[in-house]
């Protein structure tokens, strides 16, 4: 019998994502693959945004040291994943999983744009991946879904957090 979550993204644009992201089978693989996708996508989007709008405001992080590192790698991914999960759960009541993922990512981008316009544009893609992982792993359990999405988000934040905290 086929997994329901695998069927979530068999059609539509999210079917192009690697199986490791679309199937709730191996968290140890889904997390680094998801993180690599988010990092590659956000770097590409950042380059495009910078090329098109070189003077656009980027986010400022006035914190430094271990405080910044822990907030960016542990606290922010957990809190943002909990918010994302609530939004996705509500959206999934009325919309297809693909539309729920795309709207959730759009809302995350808009929320981050409030701080800095360019950040919202760049953050959209990572939230497509985080939202997809949450929806897929929710079949296993909400705890698994939160864990995989949060861990992927933490890895996405790791390099920027190191630069902000200790750079």
N, C-alpha and C positions, 0 to 999 in steps of 0.2 A: 504494500500500500504506500502511495506517495505521501510525503509530508505536506501538510497544508501550507506551511511557510514557504516551501520550495515553490508551490503553486502561486504564491503571492505575486511573484515577479517574473513569471514565465513569458509574459507579454508586456508591451510598453517599453519605455526607455530604460527602465531599471534592469531589464533582462540582459543588458550589455555589461553589467557589473560581473566580476568574477564569481564563480560558484562559492568560493570561500566566504563571500559577503552575503550571498543570497540563501545560503543553507545553514541551518542551525546544527552543524555536525561537529566542528572542531574549533572551539573557542581559541585554542593556542595558535591556530592559523588565521582565523577571522580577524583577530585583533591586530596583528602586524600587517596583514594585507590591507585591512581597512585604514590603518594609520598611514601606510605608504600611499594609498589612494588619496587620502585627505591632504597629505603633505604635498604630493605632486600637483594636485588640483589647486590648492591654495597658492602655491608658488607660481603656477602658470597664470592664475587669475590676478595675482599681485603684479606680475610683470606686465600684463595687459592693462590693468588699471593705471599703473605708473606710466606706461607709454602713452596712454590716451589722456590722462589727467595728472601730469607731473606735479602739480601744486596742490592736489587734494589733500585734505587733512588726514593724518593717520592717528591711530590711538596712542595716547600717552600713558605710561605706567610709572607713576611717581614712587612706587615702592622698589626696594632693593633687598638683597640678601635672602636668607632662608624664609623669611616671611613672604616675600614675593614668590619664591619658588613653590612653597607649599600651597599658597593660594591659587597659583596658576596651574599647578599640576594635580593637586588633590581636590581642593575645595571647589574651584570653578567648574571642572568637569562633572563633579557629583551634583552640584546644585543645578547646573544647566541641563544635565541629563534628566533629573527629576522633573524639571519644568517641561522639557521636551516630551517626556513620557506622558505627562498629563495632557498636553496639547494633542499628541498623537492618539491617545486613547479616546479623547473627545472627537477628534476629526474622523477616526476610523468607524465611529458609529454611523456617520452619514455619508462617508466618501469611500472610494476604493483605496486599498493600501497605497498604490502608487500616487494617487492624488493627495492622500494624507501626508505622505513623505515629502512630496514637493512643496506643499503648503507649509508644513512644519519648518522646512529648511528656509523657505521664503520669510516666514515670521522670525526665525532666528536671525536671518540677515538684516531684517528691518530693525530688530532690537539692537543688534550690534551697530547698525548705522546711526543710531541715536547718539552713540559715543563718537563715532567717526565714520563719515560716509564711505570711505574706501574700505574700511574694515567690514562693513556689511556686505559689500560686493564680494570680497575675498572669502568671507566665512560661509557663504551660502553653500558652496560645494562640500566642505567638511560636514555640514549638517545634513546634507543629502545622505552621506554615508552613515553618520551616527543614527539618523532616523531609520534608515533601511536596516541596519543591524538591530536596532531596538525592535522593530516590527517582526523581523525574522526570528530572533531569539525569544521573543515573547511567547512563542509556541511552546518552548521548553518550560519557561517560567518567567514571571516578571523580574525575579531576582537575577536570573541569568541574563535577561535582556538589559537590565540596568547595569549589570557588571560588565558585559561585553561592550556596550556603548560607552560607559564611563572610562573603561580601560583604554579604548581606542582614542577617546577624546584626550585622555591624559598623555598618551604617546604623541598625539598631534601637538599638544602644548609644550612638550618636553624641551625641544630645542629653543623655541622662543623664550621659554621661561628661564633657561640657563643663561641666555644672552641678557635678558632683562635683569635677572637677579644678580648675576656675577660678572656680566660683561663690561 
